[in-house]
Amino acid sequence: MWSWCDATTPSGAGCSVSCRDDPAQLPYGVRMRISILAGLSISALAFVGCSTGPSLDASLDDAGLDTGSTSLDTGTRDAGSLDGAIEAGSSDAGSSDAAPDHDAFAIADASVDARASSETSCTDGLDEDGDGLKDCDDVDCVRDDACAYSCGAFTTAPVGWTLAEGLRAVVVADATDGLEEPVGLTFAGGDLGGLLYVSDQAAAAVFAIDVDSGDTAVFAATSAFPAAPALLTAIVWDADRVNDGNLYVTDSVSNADQDAVIYRLDPSGTVSVFVRAPGPGLDSIYAMAFAPPGFTPAGLYVAGDTDGAARIDWGVFDRDGMGTAFSEVAGIEGIAFDRTGRYGTGPIAARPSGGGYSGDGSITPIGSDGVALTPIATGLGGVHASVVAPAGLFGGDLIAASWSTNSIFRVSPTGEITTVVAGVSLSNYDANVLAVSPDGRVLLVADRNASRIVCVEEL
């Protein structure tokens, strides 16, 4: 029999958790939560001989975790240790050891099945509606204050930033945590643990950050990739399991035509090739997004710094990596979808002008036939990193950035522009540097040239 034990536990001794599979084979989010339960860093969980000790299933059940083979929920965000790097409770001053648990990633999808009842309390450890999810893990609790995302107790403000009235900004992670040039952000739930995942261009790696505690660890190092990444750009999570629920990250490789690669990263941190050029849209990719359920065509949309001439500018890829040409609208540095339909029923493109892009400085919706529709807003220079926020801090509006003005702004469906932040340090080599938490309460910013991740929330 085998068990997860502290690395100091001698073979054959009693263990705090029972015999089960090698922890290295478990999803990242599962390992993180077990380490928190056992009071150990994930790196201290060893695969050692053991024949005694209480049941792991019982231990996890006591902690409110369902260990069923098809229903184990690992999306809770805890201020515990991250894989192989951070000791439990060792985050920087200002982090909270009592960070709320919440996995809000399914909540934005209007297709969630209606239920006859709901959670009546989000703090009692009970599953009142019988759906297998308790408290903050239940979609019913996403708006409860006990389950809210926040910028934690961090106090270091980003030097050089100016914020709109009523907002505050604090640094969550920076170069002291190993960040060099963060260029892409995505929250990811399920087996990925509800963490913020960061593609870093200079480090040629993907990081995982707990935004409550600031704990930061390398999720996929350079050596984990089949070939060392040359120019990592966009990173997205397949939240609706259009493909498989994994992370996807692009390596644009160079400014040459048709040499890009899209990698798949599973919850264990294993990296594999999803698709490699040549193919539609696989040319200097700086924009990538999954179409939510109900949007057509379905799949993973990719586009980038293309010229609109010799190559297909946009591609849509199915779960098998088969690409279909979608559009010849050129010069893209951001793709967003709006589940509510306020901005239309197709992809919304950020089209920067200058910086090597052949866009026109606009936010432009694209029809299902791939044809550009009337722009929502124009005159935005180096506009990029567009994302439609859930209802919350930004009222469901589109948020975007500009590397020509080093600003972040809000764009209403009628094209009204409101500056949110000025003084950020961005680049025309950025990708999706903005991510809004699933409950809409906080905005995370990859301040690329300042080597930091900054959290913005309401005062």
C-alpha positions as CSV (number, residue, x, y, z in Angstrom):
1,M,0.0,0.0,0.0
2,W,1.1,3.5,-0.7
3,S,0.4,6.8,1.1
4,W,1.0,10.5,1.0
5,C,3.1,11.4,4.0
6,D,5.5,14.0,5.2
7,A,8.9,13.3,3.6
8,T,10.3,12.7,7.1
9,T,7.9,9.9,7.9
10,P,9.8,6.6,7.9
11,S,8.5,3.8,5.6
12,G,5.9,1.7,7.3
13,A,5.0,4.3,9.9
14,G,1.5,5.7,10.4
15,C,0.5,8.5,8.1
16,S,-1.8,11.5,8.4
17,V,-3.6,10.4,5.2
18,S,-4.3,7.0,3.8
19,C,-2.9,4.9,1.0
20,R,-3.8,6.0,-2.5
21,D,-2.0,6.8,-5.8
22,D,1.3,8.6,-6.3
23,P,0.5,12.4,-5.6
24,A,2.6,13.4,-8.5
25,Q,-0.1,11.9,-10.8
26,L,-2.8,14.0,-9.2
27,P,-4.1,17.3,-10.7
28,Y,-2.4,20.4,-9.5
29,G,-5.4,21.7,-7.7
30,V,-5.9,18.4,-5.8
31,R,-2.3,18.4,-4.6
32,M,-2.6,22.0,-3.4
33,R,-5.7,21.3,-1.4
34,I,-4.3,18.1,0.2
35,S,-1.2,20.0,1.2
36,I,-3.3,22.5,3.0
37,L,-5.4,19.8,4.7
38,A,-2.2,18.0,5.9
39,G,-0.4,21.3,6.9
40,L,2.4,20.5,4.5
41,S,3.9,22.0,1.4
42,I,3.1,20.1,-1.7
43,S,6.8,19.4,-2.2
44,A,6.8,17.6,1.2
45,L,4.2,15.1,0.1
46,A,6.2,11.9,-0.5
47,F,5.3,8.6,-2.1
48,V,6.3,6.3,0.8
49,G,5.4,2.9,2.1
50,C,2.6,2.9,4.6
51,S,0.1,0.4,5.8
52,T,-1.7,2.4,8.6
53,G,-3.3,5.7,9.1
54,P,-6.9,7.1,8.7
55,S,-8.7,7.1,5.5
56,L,-7.8,9.9,3.1
57,D,-11.4,9.9,1.8
58,A,-12.6,10.4,5.4
59,S,-10.0,13.1,6.0
60,L,-11.1,14.9,2.8
61,D,-14.7,14.5,3.6
62,D,-14.1,16.0,7.1
63,A,-12.6,19.0,5.2
64,G,-15.6,19.3,3.0
65,L,-14.1,17.7,-0.1
66,D,-15.9,15.1,-2.2
67,T,-13.5,12.3,-3.2
68,G,-15.9,10.6,-5.7
69,S,-14.0,9.7,-8.9
70,T,-16.3,11.8,-11.0
71,S,-17.2,14.7,-8.7
72,L,-14.0,15.6,-6.8
73,D,-14.0,19.4,-6.8
74,T,-10.6,21.0,-6.7
75,G,-11.5,24.5,-7.6
76,T,-11.4,26.0,-4.1
77,R,-8.8,28.8,-3.8
78,D,-6.9,28.6,-0.5
79,A,-4.0,30.6,0.8
80,G,-1.9,27.4,1.0
81,S,1.3,26.4,-0.6
82,L,1.9,26.1,-4.3
83,D,3.7,23.2,-6.0
84,G,7.3,22.8,-5.2
85,A,8.0,26.4,-4.3
86,I,6.0,27.9,-1.4
87,E,5.9,26.6,2.1
88,A,2.4,26.7,3.7
89,G,1.8,30.0,5.4
90,S,5.0,31.5,4.1
91,S,3.6,34.2,1.8
92,D,4.7,37.8,2.1
93,A,3.5,40.1,4.8
94,G,-0.1,41.2,4.1
95,S,-1.3,37.8,2.9
96,S,-4.2,36.1,4.6
97,D,-4.1,32.6,6.0
98,A,-7.9,32.7,6.2
99,A,-8.6,33.4,2.6
100,P,-12.1,32.4,1.5
101,D,-12.7,29.3,-0.6
102,H,-14.4,29.8,-3.8
103,D,-14.6,28.4,-7.3
104,A,-16.8,30.8,-9.2
105,F,-15.8,29.8,-12.7
106,A,-19.0,28.2,-13.8
107,I,-21.2,31.1,-12.6
108,A,-20.9,33.3,-15.6
109,D,-22.4,30.7,-17.9
110,A,-26.2,31.3,-18.2
111,S,-26.5,27.6,-19.3
112,V,-26.0,26.4,-15.7
113,D,-28.9,24.1,-15.0
114,A,-31.7,25.7,-12.9
115,R,-32.2,24.0,-9.5
116,A,-35.3,23.7,-7.3
117,S,-33.3,24.9,-4.3
118,S,-30.1,26.6,-3.5
119,E,-27.5,27.0,-0.7
120,T,-29.1,28.7,2.2
121,S,-25.7,29.5,3.9
122,C,-22.3,29.8,2.4
123,T,-20.4,29.3,5.7
124,D,-21.9,26.3,7.4
125,G,-20.1,23.5,5.7
126,L,-23.3,21.9,4.5
127,D,-24.7,21.0,1.1
128,E,-28.2,22.3,1.4
129,D,-29.3,21.9,-2.2
130,G,-27.8,18.4,-2.6
131,D,-25.7,19.2,-5.6
132,G,-22.4,17.9,-4.1
133,L,-21.0,21.4,-3.6
134,K,-20.7,23.1,-0.3
135,D,-20.5,26.8,0.7
136,C,-18.2,28.8,-1.6
137,D,-17.7,25.9,-4.0
138,D,-21.4,26.1,-4.9
139,V,-22.4,28.5,-7.8
140,D,-25.2,29.8,-5.5
141,C,-22.6,31.4,-3.3
142,V,-20.6,33.3,-5.9
143,R,-22.0,36.7,-4.9
144,D,-21.8,36.0,-1.1
145,D,-19.3,38.3,0.6
146,A,-17.7,35.2,2.3
147,C,-16.7,33.8,-1.1
148,A,-15.7,37.0,-2.8
149,Y,-12.4,37.5,-4.6
150,S,-10.5,40.5,-3.3
151,C,-7.0,42.1,-3.5
152,G,-6.3,40.7,0.0
153,A,-4.4,42.7,2.6
154,F,-1.6,43.7,0.3
155,T,-0.4,47.3,0.8
156,T,2.2,48.1,-1.8
157,A,0.8,50.4,-4.4
158,P,2.2,50.2,-8.0
159,V,4.5,53.2,-8.4
160,G,3.5,55.5,-11.3
161,W,-0.1,54.5,-11.5
162,T,-3.0,56.9,-11.4
163,L,-6.4,55.3,-10.7
164,A,-10.0,56.4,-11.3
165,E,-11.8,57.7,-8.2
166,G,-13.0,54.9,-5.9
167,L,-10.4,52.3,-6.9
168,R,-7.3,51.0,-5.3
169,A,-4.4,49.0,-6.7
170,V,-1.9,46.8,-5.0
171,V,1.0,44.6,-6.2
172,V,0.3,40.9,-5.7
173,A,3.5,39.5,-7.2
174,D,6.6,40.9,-8.9
175,A,10.2,40.2,-9.8
176,T,11.0,39.0,-6.4
177,D,8.7,36.1,-7.1
178,G,10.4,35.3,-10.4
179,L,8.3,37.3,-12.8
180,E,10.1,38.9,-15.7
181,E,7.8,39.9,-18.5
182,P,4.2,38.7,-17.7
183,V,2.2,39.1,-20.9
184,G,-0.9,36.9,-20.5
185,L,-3.3,36.2,-17.6
186,T,-6.2,33.8,-17.0
187,F,-8.1,32.5,-14.0
188,A,-8.6,28.8,-14.0
189,G,-10.9,26.7,-11.8
190,G,-11.7,23.0,-11.5
191,D,-8.6,20.8,-11.2
192,L,-6.5,23.9,-11.8
193,G,-7.4,25.2,-8.3
194,G,-8.9,28.6,-8.9
195,L,-5.5,30.3,-9.4
196,L,-4.3,33.0,-11.7
197,Y,-2.1,31.6,-14.4
198,V,0.5,33.8,-16.1
199,S,2.5,33.4,-19.3
200,D,5.9,35.1,-18.9
201,Q,7.7,36.0,-22.1
202,A,11.2,36.5,-20.8
203,A,11.1,33.7,-18.3
204,A,9.7,31.4,-21.0
205,A,7.5,29.8,-18.4
206,V,3.9,29.7,-16.9
207,F,3.4,30.7,-13.3
208,A,0.5,30.1,-10.9
209,I,-0.5,32.7,-8.4
210,D,-2.9,32.7,-5.5
211,V,-4.2,36.2,-5.6
212,D,-5.4,36.1,-2.0
213,S,-2.0,35.2,-0.5
214,G,0.4,36.2,-3.3
215,D,2.0,32.7,-3.2
216,T,3.6,32.3,-6.6
217,A,5.2,29.2,-8.2
218,V,6.3,28.0,-11.6
219,F,3.6,25.8,-13.0
220,A,5.3,24.9,-16.3
221,A,9.0,25.7,-16.5
222,T,10.9,26.1,-19.8
223,S,12.1,22.6,-19.6
224,A,8.5,21.3,-19.4
225,F,7.8,22.3,-23.0
226,P,8.6,20.0,-25.9
227,A,10.8,22.8,-27.2
228,A,12.0,25.8,-25.3
229,P,9.4,28.6,-25.9
230,A,10.8,31.6,-27.9
231,L,7.9,34.1,-27.5
232,L,5.1,33.1,-25.2
233,T,2.0,35.3,-25.6
234,A,-1.6,34.5,-24.9
235,I,-2.9,32.1,-22.3
236,V,-6.5,30.9,-21.8
237,W,-8.5,28.4,-19.8
238,D,-11.1,26.2,-21.5
239,A,-13.7,27.0,-18.8
240,D,-16.7,25.5,-20.6
241,R,-14.8,22.3,-21.6
242,V,-15.2,23.1,-25.3
243,N,-12.1,20.9,-25.6
244,D,-11.0,19.4,-22.3
245,G,-10.9,22.0,-19.5
246,N,-7.1,22.5,-19.8
247,L,-5.0,25.6,-20.2
248,Y,-3.8,26.7,-23.6
249,V,-0.8,29.0,-24.3
250,T,0.8,30.2,-27.5
251,D,4.4,30.5,-28.5
252,S,4.6,32.9,-31.4
253,V,8.2,31.8,-31.9
254,S,9.2,34.8,-34.1
255,N,7.9,37.6,-36.3
256,A,8.1,35.3,-39.3
257,D,5.0,33.9,-41.0
258,Q,3.5,30.5,-40.0
259,D,5.8,29.3,-37.2
260,A,3.5,29.6,-34.2
261,V,2.7,26.7,-31.8
262,I,-0.3,26.3,-29.4
263,Y,0.5,24.2,-26.3
264,R,-2.0,22.4,-24.0
265,L,-1.2,22.4,-20.3
266,D,-3.1,19.9,-18.2
267,P,-3.7,20.2,-14.4
268,S,-0.6,18.2,-13.5
269,G,1.6,20.8,-15.4
270,T,2.2,18.4,-18.4
271,V,2.7,20.3,-21.6
272,S,1.9,18.9,-25.1
273,V,1.5,20.3,-28.6
274,F,-2.1,21.1,-29.4
275,V,-1.4,22.5,-32.9
276,R,1.6,23.7,-34.8
277,A,1.8,25.9,-37.9
278,P,1.1,25.9,-40.7
279,G,-2.6,26.6,-40.3
280,P,-5.2,29.4,-40.3
281,G,-4.3,32.2,-37.9
282,L,-1.0,30.5,-36.8
283,D,1.1,33.6,-37.5
284,S,2.4,35.7,-34.6
285,I,-0.5,34.9,-32.3
286,Y,-1.4,37.6,-29.8
287,A,-5.1,36.9,-29.4
288,M,-6.8,33.7,-28.3
289,A,-10.2,32.9,-26.8
290,F,-12.7,30.0,-26.6
291,A,-16.2,30.7,-27.9
292,P,-18.7,30.1,-25.1
293,P,-21.5,27.5,-25.6
294,G,-24.0,28.7,-28.2
295,F,-21.6,30.8,-30.2
296,T,-20.8,29.7,-33.8
297,P,-18.5,28.6,-35.1
298,A,-17.5,26.8,-31.9
299,G,-13.9,26.3,-30.9
300,L,-10.7,28.1,-30.0
301,Y,-10.3,31.3,-31.9
302,V,-6.8,32.6,-32.7
303,A,-5.4,35.6,-34.5
304,G,-2.5,38.1,-34.3
305,D,0.0,40.3,-35.9
306,T,-1.0,39.4,-39.4
307,D,-0.9,41.3,-42.7
308,G,-4.2,40.2,-44.2
309,A,-2.5,39.2,-47.4
310,A,-0.7,35.9,-47.9
311,R,-2.0,34.1,-44.9
312,I,-5.4,33.5,-43.3
313,D,-5.7,36.0,-40.4
314,W,-8.0,34.1,-38.1
315,G,-8.4,30.4,-37.4
316,V,-11.0,28.4,-35.3
317,F,-9.7,25.1,-33.9
318,D,-11.7,22.1,-32.7
319,R,-10.8,19.7,-29.9
320,D,-8.6,17.7,-32.3
321,G,-6.6,20.7,-33.4
322,M,-8.2,20.9,-36.8
323,G,-8.3,24.5,-38.0
324,T,-10.9,26.3,-40.1
325,A,-10.3,29.7,-41.7
326,F,-12.6,32.2,-40.1
327,S,-11.7,35.8,-41.1
328,E,-9.4,38.1,-43.0
329,V,-9.8,41.0,-40.6
330,A,-6.1,41.8,-39.9
331,G,-4.0,43.1,-37.0
332,I,-5.5,41.6,-33.9
333,E,-4.1,41.8,-30.3
334,G,-7.2,40.8,-28.3
335,I,-10.3,38.6,-28.7
336,A,-13.3,38.7,-26.3
337,F,-16.7,37.2,-26.2
338,D,-19.8,38.6,-24.5
339,R,-22.1,36.0,-23.0
340,T,-24.8,38.6,-22.5
341,G,-25.0,39.7,-26.1
342,R,-24.7,43.4,-25.2
343,Y,-21.7,43.7,-27.6
344,G,-23.0,41.3,-30.2
345,T,-23.0,37.6,-30.8
346,G,-19.6,37.1,-32.2
347,P,-15.9,37.7,-31.3
348,I,-14.9,41.3,-30.4
349,A,-11.5,42.2,-31.8
350,A,-9.0,44.7,-30.5
351,R,-7.2,46.1,-33.5
352,P,-4.2,48.2,-32.6
353,S,-2.7,50.7,-35.1
354,G,1.1,50.9,-35.4
355,G,3.6,48.7,-33.6
356,G,3.8,46.3,-36.5
357,Y,0.0,45.8,-36.5
358,S,-2.2,46.5,-39.5
359,G,-5.2,47.3,-37.4
360,D,-7.0,50.6,-37.1
361,G,-7.0,51.4,-33.4
362,S,-10.5,50.1,-32.9
363,I,-12.7,47.7,-30.9
364,T,-14.6,45.9,-33.7
365,P,-17.2,43.1,-33.5
366,I,-16.8,40.4,-36.1
367,G,-19.8,38.7,-37.6
368,S,-20.3,34.9,-37.7
369,D,-19.3,35.1,-41.3
370,G,-15.9,36.6,-40.4
371,V,-16.7,40.1,-41.7
372,A,-16.0,43.2,-39.6
373,L,-19.0,45.0,-38.3
374,T,-19.3,48.7,-37.3
375,P,-16.6,49.5,-34.7
376,I,-17.7,50.0,-31.2
377,A,-14.9,52.5,-30.5
378,T,-12.1,54.0,-32.6
379,G,-9.0,56.2,-32.1
380,L,-7.6,53.9,-29.4
381,G,-4.0,53.6,-30.7
382,G,-2.3,50.5,-29.3
383,V,-5.6,48.9,-28.1
384,H,-5.3,45.3,-27.0
385,A,-6.1,42.7,-24.3
386,S,-9.9,43.2,-24.5
387,V,-12.0,41.3,-22.0
388,V,-15.7,41.5,-21.2
389,A,-16.1,41.7,-17.4
390,P,-18.8,39.8,-15.5
391,A,-21.3,41.9,-13.7
392,G,-19.6,43.6,-10.8
393,L,-17.0,46.3,-10.5
394,F,-17.2,47.2,-14.2
395,G,-20.9,46.5,-14.7
396,G,-20.4,43.9,-17.4
397,D,-18.5,46.4,-19.7
398,L,-15.6,45.6,-21.9
399,I,-12.1,46.5,-20.5
400,A,-9.1,47.0,-22.7
401,A,-5.5,48.4,-22.5
402,S,-3.4,50.5,-24.8
403,W,0.4,50.2,-25.1
404,S,0.5,53.6,-27.0
405,T,-1.0,55.4,-24.0
406,N,0.0,53.0,-21.2
407,S,-3.6,53.0,-20.0
408,I,-6.5,50.7,-19.1
409,F,-10.0,51.8,-20.0
410,R,-13.6,50.8,-19.9
411,V,-15.6,50.7,-23.2
412,S,-19.4,50.8,-23.0
413,P,-21.6,49.1,-25.7
414,T,-22.2,52.5,-27.1
415,G,-18.5,53.3,-27.4
416,E,-18.1,55.6,-24.3
417,I,-14.5,55.5,-23.0
418,T,-13.7,55.8,-19.3
419,T,-10.1,55.6,-18.1
420,V,-9.6,53.2,-15.3
421,V,-5.8,53.3,-14.9
422,A,-3.0,55.5,-16.3
423,G,0.7,54.9,-16.0
424,V,1.0,51.1,-16.7
425,S,4.0,49.7,-18.5
426,L,2.8,47.8,-21.6
427,S,4.2,46.7,-24.9
428,N,3.1,45.8,-28.4
429,Y,4.3,42.3,-27.6
430,D,1.7,41.9,-24.9
431,A,-1.3,39.5,-25.2
432,N,-4.2,39.2,-22.7
433,V,-2.7,41.2,-19.9
434,L,-6.1,41.8,-18.2
435,A,-8.2,39.3,-16.3
436,V,-11.4,40.0,-14.3
437,S,-12.3,37.6,-11.5
438,P,-15.3,35.3,-12.3
439,D,-17.4,37.2,-9.7
440,G,-16.5,40.5,-11.3
441,R,-15.0,42.1,-8.2
442,V,-11.3,42.5,-9.1
443,L,-9.2,43.2,-12.1
444,L,-5.7,41.7,-12.4
445,V,-3.2,43.4,-14.6
446,A,0.1,42.1,-16.0
447,D,2.2,45.2,-15.9
448,R,4.6,43.7,-18.3
449,N,7.6,46.1,-18.3
450,A,7.4,46.5,-14.5
451,S,7.6,42.8,-14.0
452,R,4.5,42.7,-11.7
453,I,0.9,41.6,-11.3
454,V,-1.3,44.2,-9.9
455,C,-4.8,43.8,-8.4
456,V,-7.4,46.5,-8.8
457,E,-10.6,46.7,-6.7
458,E,-13.2,49.1,-5.3
459,L,-12.2,51.0,-2.2
